[in-house]
Amino acid sequence: MDTPQATAGLTTGAVSRRLGVSPTTLRSWDRRYGVGPTARAEGRHRRWTPDDVRMLEEMCRLTATGLAPAEAAAAALRGARPPDVPAVAAPDAAGAEGAGADGSRAGAARPGAGGGLPLGGGVRPECRGLARAAMRLDARAVEQALSAAIAAYGLVEAWDEVMMPALRAVGRKWASEGDRYVEVEHLLSWHVSATLRAASVTGVPAGHAGQHDGGRADAPPVVLACMPGELHALPLEALAAACAPLGVPLLMLGAAVPAPAVEETVRRTGPTAVVLWSQSRSTSSRAFAEHLARTAWGVRGARVRPAVLTAGPGWAGAPAAHAHRPRGLAEALALLKSLVPAT
């Protein structure tokens, strides 16, 4: 007959679904770090008590900040174990349980660490934490990681060093594994977009590249548009958010804008600049960029033209005539700062 202790609590499968952590990972955390159920019954499925689950939640929260799993486990154990239950120390590097399949120390930062995403070496801990949270489908942790990165580094650096590497890694992950992990990319992209849009409203400081004395609210706008067929609009959203502290009037047209619509917007609004985003060579068009740069309005003898910025990797190669070619968010922001009339 089952005892109350044996039947109480959640199964590993239930905890896995609740936290978005695979059963294999839960078993690995238990084996390597001692982050496991406190009560066990011989020959029965392990059961996780509410205290055990809270400890796992803390483990997840800490790894989402970029902390290595071994360090996160030690901290979670210190905070969650009752005084009479000894914590299991992180295994020594020489121990069998402390080494991964590649011989590396369990939890150590290494190329690819970050919830199974191909991040490579040299990324910030916050990026690894964001990747782990995304792979767990932990929406709250993703949101917190994004907000914390912007607060710590400013928008430009957070985009370049935290958001973009994670987004690229997610894209590589599902591209290399068929239709798997599409949900991870969608979750991460949605939260990045929501965070950037919130920043564009609040005017979060963009970082050193975005500092400015202010712009004129009545200045001609800056038009942001993806090229026809281009669906990757997040970089433009990052630019829009980074421009918020400048006081630059923006017209965000978003993804896959037909060329005639961009041209009509230019003619109707007389913008200071037009930013054309292209992620791939197949969506860029030097001819259109050059045509837009020649578009003029105003009285004869005093006609003006927009500055055209061709942004994104799709514009690699020979630059479009009379167009600027910023190499990243900071450079695009600096260009717009120089173009927008000061107060």
C-alpha positions as CSV (number, residue, x, y, z in Angstrom):
1,M,0.0,0.0,0.0
2,D,1.3,3.5,-0.9
3,T,2.3,5.6,2.0
4,P,1.3,9.3,2.0
5,Q,5.0,10.2,1.6
6,A,5.4,8.1,-1.4
7,T,2.2,9.3,-3.2
8,A,2.6,13.0,-2.3
9,G,4.1,15.5,-4.7
10,L,4.6,15.7,-8.4
11,T,6.1,13.2,-10.8
12,T,9.2,14.1,-12.8
13,G,7.1,14.3,-15.9
14,A,4.7,16.7,-14.2
15,V,7.5,18.9,-13.0
16,S,9.1,18.9,-16.4
17,R,5.9,20.1,-18.0
18,R,5.4,22.8,-15.4
19,L,8.9,24.2,-15.6
20,G,9.7,23.6,-19.3
21,V,12.8,21.6,-18.3
22,S,13.3,18.1,-19.9
23,P,13.2,15.1,-17.6
24,T,16.7,14.3,-18.7
25,T,17.9,17.7,-17.5
26,L,16.1,17.2,-14.2
27,R,17.7,13.9,-13.6
28,S,21.1,15.4,-14.6
29,W,20.7,18.2,-12.1
30,D,19.8,15.7,-9.4
31,R,22.8,13.4,-10.2
32,R,25.4,16.1,-10.7
33,Y,24.3,18.8,-8.2
34,G,21.9,17.1,-5.7
35,V,19.0,19.3,-6.9
36,G,16.4,16.5,-6.6
37,P,13.5,15.3,-4.6
38,T,14.2,15.2,-0.9
39,A,11.9,12.2,-0.3
40,R,12.4,9.0,-2.2
41,A,10.9,5.5,-1.9
42,E,12.8,2.4,-3.1
43,G,11.4,1.0,-6.3
44,R,8.9,3.9,-6.8
45,H,8.8,6.9,-9.1
46,R,10.4,10.0,-7.5
47,R,8.0,12.6,-6.2
48,W,8.8,16.3,-6.0
49,T,7.3,18.2,-3.0
50,P,6.4,21.9,-3.2
51,D,9.7,22.8,-1.6
52,D,11.6,20.7,-4.2
53,V,9.7,22.5,-7.0
54,R,10.5,25.9,-5.5
55,M,14.2,24.9,-5.4
56,L,14.0,24.0,-9.1
57,E,12.3,27.3,-9.9
58,E,15.1,29.1,-8.2
59,M,17.6,27.0,-10.2
60,C,15.8,28.0,-13.4
61,R,15.7,31.6,-12.4
62,L,19.4,31.7,-11.7
63,T,20.5,29.9,-14.9
64,A,18.3,32.4,-16.8
65,T,20.5,35.2,-15.5
66,G,23.5,33.5,-17.1
67,L,24.8,31.8,-14.0
68,A,26.5,28.5,-14.7
69,P,24.3,25.5,-13.6
70,A,26.8,24.3,-11.0
71,E,26.8,27.8,-9.3
72,A,23.0,28.1,-9.7
73,A,22.6,24.7,-8.1
74,A,24.8,25.6,-5.1
75,A,22.8,28.8,-4.6
76,A,19.5,27.1,-4.9
77,L,20.5,24.4,-2.5
78,R,21.6,27.0,0.1
79,G,18.4,28.9,-0.2
80,A,15.9,26.0,-0.4
81,R,17.2,23.1,1.7
82,P,16.0,22.9,5.3
83,P,18.9,23.2,7.9
84,D,18.9,19.4,8.7
85,V,19.3,18.3,5.1
86,P,22.9,18.5,3.8
87,A,23.4,20.1,0.4
88,V,25.3,18.1,-2.2
89,A,28.5,19.9,-3.2
90,A,29.1,20.5,-6.9
91,P,31.3,17.5,-8.0
92,D,35.0,17.9,-8.5
93,A,36.3,18.3,-12.0
94,A,38.0,15.0,-11.7
95,G,34.8,13.1,-10.8
96,A,32.9,11.2,-13.4
97,E,29.7,13.0,-12.5
98,G,31.3,16.4,-12.9
99,A,32.3,16.0,-16.5
100,G,30.2,16.3,-19.6
101,A,30.4,14.1,-22.5
102,D,33.1,16.2,-24.0
103,G,35.2,16.1,-20.8
104,S,34.3,19.6,-19.8
105,R,33.4,20.6,-16.2
106,A,29.7,20.3,-15.6
107,G,28.1,23.8,-15.8
108,A,31.2,25.5,-17.1
109,A,30.7,28.1,-19.8
110,R,31.8,26.6,-23.0
111,P,30.9,26.9,-26.7
112,G,27.2,25.9,-27.2
113,A,26.3,26.2,-23.5
114,G,23.0,28.0,-23.3
115,G,20.2,25.4,-23.2
116,G,21.4,23.5,-26.3
117,L,21.6,26.5,-28.5
118,P,24.7,27.0,-30.7
119,L,25.9,30.3,-29.2
120,G,29.6,29.8,-29.7
121,G,32.2,31.1,-27.4
122,G,32.6,34.6,-26.0
123,V,29.0,35.6,-25.5
124,R,27.8,37.4,-22.4
125,P,26.4,35.3,-19.5
126,E,23.1,37.2,-19.9
127,C,22.9,35.9,-23.5
128,R,23.3,32.3,-22.2
129,G,20.7,32.9,-19.6
130,L,18.3,34.2,-22.2
131,A,18.9,31.2,-24.4
132,R,18.3,28.8,-21.5
133,A,15.0,30.5,-20.6
134,A,13.9,30.5,-24.3
135,M,14.7,26.8,-24.7
136,R,12.6,26.1,-21.5
137,L,9.8,28.1,-23.0
138,D,9.9,30.1,-19.7
139,A,8.2,33.3,-20.9
140,R,8.5,35.1,-17.6
141,A,12.3,34.4,-17.4
142,V,12.7,35.5,-21.0
143,E,10.9,38.8,-20.3
144,Q,13.0,39.4,-17.1
145,A,16.2,38.6,-18.9
146,L,15.5,41.1,-21.7
147,S,14.5,43.9,-19.3
148,A,17.6,43.3,-17.1
149,A,19.9,43.3,-20.1
150,I,18.6,46.7,-21.3
151,A,18.8,48.1,-17.8
152,A,22.4,46.9,-17.4
153,Y,23.8,47.8,-20.7
154,G,21.5,50.2,-22.5
155,L,19.5,49.2,-25.6
156,V,22.3,49.2,-28.2
157,E,24.6,46.9,-26.3
158,A,21.8,44.7,-25.1
159,W,20.7,44.3,-28.7
160,D,24.2,43.6,-30.0
161,E,25.5,41.4,-27.2
162,V,22.4,39.7,-25.7
163,M,19.4,39.7,-28.0
164,M,20.9,39.2,-31.5
165,P,23.3,36.3,-30.6
166,A,20.3,34.5,-28.9
167,L,18.0,35.1,-31.9
168,R,20.7,33.9,-34.4
169,A,21.3,30.8,-32.3
170,V,17.6,29.9,-32.2
171,G,17.4,30.4,-36.0
172,R,20.4,28.1,-36.5
173,K,18.9,25.5,-34.1
174,W,15.6,25.1,-35.9
175,A,17.2,25.4,-39.4
176,S,19.5,22.5,-38.6
177,E,16.8,20.3,-37.0
178,G,13.8,20.6,-39.3
179,D,10.6,21.9,-37.8
180,R,11.8,21.4,-34.2
181,Y,12.3,24.5,-32.0
182,V,10.1,26.8,-34.1
183,E,8.1,27.5,-31.0
184,V,11.3,28.6,-29.2
185,E,12.1,31.1,-32.0
186,H,8.5,32.4,-32.0
187,L,8.5,32.9,-28.2
188,L,11.9,34.6,-28.1
189,S,11.0,36.9,-31.1
190,W,7.7,37.9,-29.7
191,H,9.2,38.9,-26.3
192,V,12.1,40.7,-28.0
193,S,9.6,42.6,-30.0
194,A,7.4,43.4,-27.0
195,T,10.5,44.6,-25.0
196,L,11.7,46.8,-27.9
197,R,8.3,48.4,-28.4
198,A,8.0,49.1,-24.7
199,A,11.5,50.7,-24.8
200,S,10.5,52.8,-27.8
201,V,7.6,54.2,-25.7
202,T,9.5,54.8,-22.5
203,G,12.6,56.2,-24.2
204,V,15.1,53.8,-22.4
205,P,18.6,55.2,-22.8
206,A,20.2,53.6,-25.8
207,G,23.8,53.7,-24.5
208,H,26.7,55.8,-25.4
209,A,26.0,55.7,-29.1
210,G,22.5,57.0,-28.5
211,Q,23.1,60.0,-26.3
212,H,21.8,63.2,-27.8
213,D,20.8,66.6,-26.6
214,G,17.3,66.0,-28.1
215,G,15.6,66.5,-31.4
216,R,12.8,68.6,-32.8
217,A,9.4,67.2,-32.4
218,D,8.3,69.0,-35.5
219,A,11.3,67.8,-37.6
220,P,10.6,65.7,-40.7
221,P,10.2,62.1,-39.9
222,V,12.5,59.1,-40.3
223,V,10.9,56.3,-42.3
224,L,11.8,52.7,-41.3
225,A,10.8,50.0,-43.8
226,C,11.8,46.4,-44.7
227,M,12.3,45.8,-48.4
228,P,9.6,44.0,-50.3
229,G,9.6,40.3,-49.3
230,E,11.7,40.9,-46.2
231,L,9.9,39.6,-43.1
232,H,12.7,40.2,-40.5
233,A,11.6,43.5,-38.9
234,L,13.1,43.1,-35.4
235,P,16.3,45.0,-36.3
236,L,14.1,48.0,-37.4
237,E,12.2,47.7,-34.1
238,A,15.6,47.9,-32.3
239,L,16.5,51.0,-34.2
240,A,13.1,52.5,-33.5
241,A,13.6,51.9,-29.8
242,A,17.1,53.2,-29.8
243,C,15.9,56.4,-31.5
244,A,13.4,57.1,-28.8
245,P,15.7,59.2,-26.6
246,L,16.7,61.3,-29.6
247,G,13.1,62.7,-30.0
248,V,13.1,61.6,-33.6
249,P,9.7,61.4,-35.3
250,L,9.5,57.9,-36.7
251,L,7.2,56.3,-39.3
252,M,7.6,52.5,-38.8
253,L,6.2,50.7,-41.8
254,G,7.4,47.2,-40.7
255,A,8.0,44.1,-42.7
256,A,7.7,43.4,-46.4
257,V,6.7,46.9,-47.6
258,P,5.9,47.2,-51.3
259,A,8.3,49.5,-53.1
260,P,5.4,51.8,-54.3
261,A,4.2,52.2,-50.7
262,V,7.7,53.3,-49.5
263,E,7.9,55.8,-52.4
264,E,4.5,57.2,-51.7
265,T,5.3,57.6,-48.0
266,V,8.5,59.5,-49.0
267,R,6.6,61.8,-51.3
268,R,3.8,62.5,-48.8
269,T,5.9,63.1,-45.7
270,G,9.2,64.5,-47.0
271,P,11.4,62.5,-44.5
272,T,14.8,63.4,-43.3
273,A,15.9,59.8,-43.9
274,V,14.7,56.4,-45.0
275,V,16.1,53.2,-43.5
276,L,15.7,50.2,-45.8
277,W,16.3,46.9,-44.0
278,S,17.3,43.7,-45.9
279,Q,18.3,40.5,-44.2
280,S,19.2,38.6,-47.4
281,R,20.6,39.5,-50.8
282,S,17.4,38.2,-52.4
283,T,15.4,41.1,-50.9
284,S,17.8,44.0,-51.5
285,S,17.6,46.2,-54.5
286,R,20.3,48.7,-55.3
287,A,18.2,50.2,-58.1
288,F,15.4,51.0,-55.7
289,A,17.7,52.5,-53.1
290,E,19.3,54.7,-55.7
291,H,15.9,55.7,-57.1
292,L,14.7,56.7,-53.6
293,A,17.9,58.7,-53.0
294,R,17.1,60.7,-56.1
295,T,13.5,61.3,-55.1
296,A,13.0,65.1,-54.6
297,W,10.3,67.5,-53.5
298,G,9.9,71.1,-52.7
299,V,10.0,74.3,-54.8
300,R,12.1,74.5,-57.9
301,G,15.6,75.5,-57.1
302,A,15.3,74.4,-53.4
303,R,14.4,70.8,-53.7
304,V,15.4,68.3,-51.0
305,R,16.0,64.6,-51.0
306,P,15.9,62.0,-48.2
307,A,19.1,60.4,-46.9
308,V,18.8,56.7,-47.6
309,L,20.3,54.2,-45.2
310,T,20.7,50.6,-46.6
311,A,20.9,48.5,-43.4
312,G,21.3,44.8,-42.9
313,P,23.5,42.0,-44.3
314,G,21.4,41.8,-47.5
315,W,23.1,44.9,-48.8
316,A,26.6,43.4,-48.7
317,G,28.7,44.1,-51.8
318,A,28.8,47.2,-53.9
319,P,27.1,50.0,-52.1
320,A,24.1,51.8,-53.6
321,A,25.0,55.2,-55.0
322,H,24.1,58.2,-52.8
323,A,23.1,55.9,-50.0
324,H,24.7,55.4,-46.5
325,R,25.6,51.9,-45.4
326,P,25.6,51.6,-41.6
327,R,27.3,48.4,-40.3
328,G,25.2,48.0,-37.2
329,L,22.7,49.6,-34.8
330,A,25.2,52.0,-33.2
331,E,26.4,53.3,-36.6
332,A,22.8,53.7,-37.9
333,L,21.9,55.6,-34.7
334,A,24.9,57.9,-35.1
335,L,24.0,58.6,-38.7
336,L,20.4,59.5,-37.8
337,K,21.7,61.7,-35.0
338,S,23.8,63.7,-37.5
339,L,20.9,64.0,-39.9
340,V,18.1,65.1,-37.5
341,P,17.9,68.8,-36.9
342,A,19.0,69.7,-33.4
343,T,16.9,71.9,-31.1
